[in-house]
Amino acid sequence: MAQAYVHCRNSKDSIAMNRPIVQCPDGVTLVGGGPVTKAELALALAIAPLVVAADGGADRALAAGIMPEAVVGDFDSISARARAAIPAARQHVIAEQATTDFDKALRSVDAPFVLALGFAGARIDHGLAVLNGLVRHRDRLCLLVGPRDVVFHAPPRLELQMRVGDRLSLFPLARVTGRSAGLKWPIDGLDFAPDGMIGTSNRVVARRVVLEMDTAGMLVILPRNRLQAALTALRPEWSPRAG
């Protein structure tokens, strides 16, 4: 069972000391206020059993019988019932409105990786903000787990063990070029951009897939059942047995 270390009792202390609210040597499951299925939650908790909630995600966690290690956000969507049920020391209000609750929570967690649930399938503007956060906070490894997909920011080089026929999509949030091996449609020589070329619904044609990106800004989208393959590629020291 992962152990977390809560350094700060409020966001002012956290900002002043420039330290995370939750520090964990293993992965963390971050729960948002959007829809979260039992299958998504079971998948994430089997890998990262320590739970942090982003604002209204606290209600989602409590409804599933889980007491979050910490709740982070501006607290405009958490219910009064959840606030009463969760110890005050675990509630961390960050009142600024320049960033989303996902952003606030992600930058408040220091862990090898974060699995984010309840951020896909809700409002489109919130979903786009989360994708923006994956790129802006690419120094913090976060995988967005949705009903059908897992999404993460592409590192400079990524080697995945996949199954032939798997779907692999690439979506740029900046101008990006790169190279690939193991895809039906190679990306070599293509100039990707949010308002130009995108890489939706490519197909895996070899078990070993290699992606190389020349700059930051590319999102990789895999089927949700390839979450462990993504984690193994992004954190080589991690393994399903260790997780």
C-alpha positions as CSV (number, residue, x, y, z in Angstrom):
1,M,0.0,0.0,0.0
2,A,1.4,3.4,-1.0
3,Q,2.1,5.9,1.8
4,A,1.6,9.6,1.2
5,Y,3.2,12.5,3.0
6,V,1.1,15.6,3.4
7,H,3.4,18.5,3.8
8,C,1.0,21.4,4.0
9,R,-2.3,22.0,5.7
10,N,-3.4,24.8,3.4
11,S,-2.6,26.2,0.0
12,K,-0.9,29.4,1.4
13,D,1.7,27.2,3.2
14,S,2.1,25.1,0.0
15,I,2.7,28.1,-2.2
16,A,5.0,29.9,0.3
17,M,7.1,26.8,0.8
18,N,6.9,25.8,-2.9
19,R,6.3,22.2,-1.8
20,P,3.6,19.8,-3.0
21,I,0.6,19.1,-0.9
22,V,0.9,15.3,-1.4
23,Q,4.1,13.5,-1.9
24,C,4.0,9.8,-2.7
25,P,6.7,7.3,-3.7
26,D,4.2,5.4,-5.9
27,G,1.5,6.4,-8.4
28,V,-1.5,8.5,-7.4
29,T,-5.1,8.2,-8.7
30,L,-6.6,11.7,-9.2
31,V,-10.4,11.8,-9.2
32,G,-12.2,14.7,-10.9
33,G,-15.9,15.6,-10.7
34,G,-16.9,14.2,-14.1
35,P,-18.3,10.7,-14.7
36,V,-16.2,7.9,-13.4
37,T,-17.2,4.3,-14.0
38,K,-16.5,1.4,-11.7
39,A,-14.3,-0.2,-14.3
40,E,-12.1,3.0,-14.6
41,L,-11.8,3.2,-10.8
42,A,-11.0,-0.4,-10.4
43,L,-8.3,-0.2,-13.1
44,A,-6.7,2.8,-11.6
45,L,-6.8,1.7,-8.0
46,A,-5.2,-1.6,-8.9
47,I,-2.2,0.4,-10.1
48,A,-2.3,3.5,-7.9
49,P,-4.3,2.9,-4.7
50,L,-3.7,6.3,-3.1
51,V,-6.5,8.8,-4.1
52,V,-6.4,12.6,-4.4
53,A,-9.6,14.4,-5.4
54,A,-9.9,17.6,-7.4
55,D,-12.7,19.6,-5.9
56,G,-16.0,17.9,-6.7
57,G,-14.1,14.7,-7.3
58,A,-14.3,14.3,-3.5
59,D,-18.0,13.4,-3.9
60,R,-17.1,10.9,-6.6
61,A,-14.5,9.2,-4.3
62,L,-16.8,9.2,-1.2
63,A,-19.7,7.7,-3.3
64,A,-17.3,4.8,-4.2
65,G,-16.4,4.3,-0.5
66,I,-13.0,5.9,-0.8
67,M,-11.7,8.6,1.6
68,P,-9.3,10.8,-0.4
69,E,-5.8,11.5,1.0
70,A,-6.3,15.1,0.0
71,V,-8.8,17.4,-1.8
72,V,-7.4,20.2,-3.8
73,G,-9.3,23.0,-5.7
74,D,-11.2,26.2,-5.4
75,F,-14.0,24.3,-3.7
76,D,-16.8,25.7,-5.9
77,S,-18.2,22.2,-6.7
78,I,-17.5,20.0,-3.7
79,S,-20.7,19.4,-1.7
80,A,-21.2,20.5,1.9
81,R,-21.8,16.8,2.7
82,A,-18.4,15.9,1.4
83,R,-16.7,18.7,3.2
84,A,-18.3,17.6,6.5
85,A,-17.2,14.0,5.9
86,I,-13.6,14.7,5.0
87,P,-11.1,15.8,7.8
88,A,-10.3,19.5,7.5
89,A,-6.6,18.7,7.4
90,R,-7.1,16.9,4.1
91,Q,-8.9,19.9,2.5
92,H,-6.7,22.3,0.6
93,V,-8.3,25.4,-0.9
94,I,-6.5,27.2,-3.7
95,A,-8.7,30.1,-4.4
96,E,-7.1,31.6,-7.5
97,Q,-9.3,31.4,-10.7
98,A,-6.5,31.5,-13.3
99,T,-6.2,27.7,-13.4
100,T,-8.6,24.7,-13.3
101,D,-9.0,22.3,-10.4
102,F,-7.2,19.7,-12.5
103,D,-4.3,22.1,-12.8
104,K,-4.3,22.9,-9.1
105,A,-4.4,19.3,-8.1
106,L,-1.8,18.0,-10.6
107,R,0.8,20.6,-9.6
108,S,0.1,19.8,-5.9
109,V,1.0,16.1,-6.3
110,D,4.6,14.9,-6.3
111,A,4.5,11.2,-7.5
112,P,6.2,9.1,-10.2
113,F,2.9,9.2,-12.1
114,V,-0.7,10.2,-11.8
115,L,-3.8,8.4,-13.3
116,A,-6.5,11.0,-13.8
117,L,-10.2,9.9,-13.8
118,G,-13.3,11.9,-14.1
119,F,-11.8,14.5,-16.4
120,A,-12.9,12.9,-19.7
121,G,-16.5,12.8,-20.9
122,A,-17.7,15.9,-19.1
123,R,-17.9,19.4,-20.4
124,I,-15.9,20.1,-23.6
125,D,-14.3,23.2,-22.3
126,H,-13.1,21.3,-19.1
127,G,-11.8,18.5,-21.3
128,L,-9.8,20.8,-23.5
129,A,-8.4,22.5,-20.4
130,V,-7.2,19.1,-19.1
131,L,-5.5,18.3,-22.4
132,N,-3.8,21.7,-22.2
133,G,-2.7,20.8,-18.7
134,L,-1.1,17.6,-19.8
135,V,1.2,19.6,-22.1
136,R,1.8,22.5,-19.7
137,H,2.7,20.2,-16.9
138,R,4.5,17.6,-18.9
139,D,7.2,17.5,-16.2
140,R,4.6,15.6,-14.1
141,L,3.7,12.3,-15.8
142,C,-0.1,12.2,-15.9
143,L,-2.2,9.7,-17.9
144,L,-5.8,10.7,-18.5
145,V,-8.0,7.6,-18.2
146,G,-11.4,7.8,-19.9
147,P,-14.2,5.4,-20.8
148,R,-12.4,4.2,-23.9
149,D,-9.0,5.9,-24.0
150,V,-5.8,6.7,-22.2
151,V,-4.2,10.0,-23.1
152,F,-0.7,11.3,-22.2
153,H,1.9,13.8,-23.4
154,A,4.5,12.2,-25.7
155,P,8.1,12.3,-24.4
156,P,11.0,12.9,-26.9
157,R,11.2,9.1,-27.5
158,L,8.6,6.5,-26.7
159,E,8.8,2.7,-27.2
160,L,5.5,0.9,-26.8
161,Q,4.8,-2.8,-26.8
162,M,1.4,-3.0,-28.5
163,R,-0.8,-5.5,-30.3
164,V,-1.1,-5.5,-34.1
165,G,-4.4,-3.8,-35.0
166,D,-4.4,-1.5,-32.0
167,R,-5.6,2.1,-32.5
168,L,-3.0,4.8,-31.9
169,S,-3.9,8.4,-32.4
170,L,-1.7,11.5,-32.2
171,F,-3.1,14.9,-31.5
172,P,-0.9,18.0,-31.5
173,L,-1.4,21.0,-29.3
174,A,1.6,22.7,-30.8
175,R,3.5,22.5,-34.1
176,V,5.3,19.1,-33.9
177,T,7.3,16.9,-36.2
178,G,8.7,13.5,-35.6
179,R,9.3,9.9,-36.7
180,S,7.6,6.6,-36.1
181,A,8.1,2.8,-36.6
182,G,5.4,0.2,-36.3
183,L,2.5,2.3,-37.6
184,K,0.4,1.7,-40.7
185,W,0.9,5.4,-41.6
186,P,4.3,6.6,-40.6
187,I,4.6,10.2,-39.4
188,D,8.0,10.9,-40.8
189,G,8.1,14.2,-42.8
190,L,4.7,15.3,-41.5
191,D,4.2,18.7,-39.9
192,F,1.5,18.4,-37.2
193,A,-0.4,21.4,-35.8
194,P,-3.7,22.0,-34.0
195,D,-5.0,23.8,-37.1
196,G,-3.4,21.5,-39.6
197,M,-2.3,17.9,-39.8
198,I,-3.5,15.6,-37.0
199,G,-3.0,11.9,-36.6
200,T,-6.4,10.4,-35.7
201,S,-6.9,6.6,-35.8
202,N,-3.5,5.3,-37.0
203,R,-3.0,1.6,-36.7
204,V,-0.3,-0.6,-35.2
205,V,1.3,-3.0,-37.6
206,A,4.1,-4.3,-35.4
207,R,4.3,-5.2,-31.7
208,R,7.0,-2.7,-31.2
209,V,6.0,0.9,-31.8
210,V,8.5,3.7,-31.6
211,L,7.6,7.4,-31.6
212,E,10.2,10.2,-31.7
213,M,9.1,13.8,-31.3
214,D,11.3,16.8,-32.1
215,T,9.4,19.2,-29.8
216,A,6.8,19.1,-27.0
217,G,3.1,19.4,-27.6
218,M,2.0,16.0,-29.0
219,L,-0.7,13.9,-27.2
220,V,-0.7,10.1,-27.6
221,I,-4.2,8.4,-27.4
222,L,-4.4,4.7,-26.9
223,P,-7.2,2.2,-26.1
224,R,-7.8,2.2,-22.4
225,N,-6.8,-1.5,-22.2
226,R,-3.3,-0.4,-23.1
227,L,-2.8,1.6,-19.9
228,Q,-0.2,-0.8,-18.6
229,A,1.7,-0.8,-21.9
230,A,1.8,3.0,-21.7
231,L,3.0,3.0,-18.1
232,T,5.7,0.4,-18.8
233,A,7.0,2.6,-21.7
234,L,6.8,5.9,-19.8
235,R,8.2,4.5,-16.5
236,P,10.5,1.5,-17.4
237,E,11.1,0.8,-13.7
238,W,7.4,0.2,-13.2
239,S,5.8,-3.1,-13.8
240,P,2.3,-4.6,-13.4
241,R,3.6,-6.8,-10.6
242,A,5.2,-3.8,-8.8
243,G,2.1,-1.7,-9.4
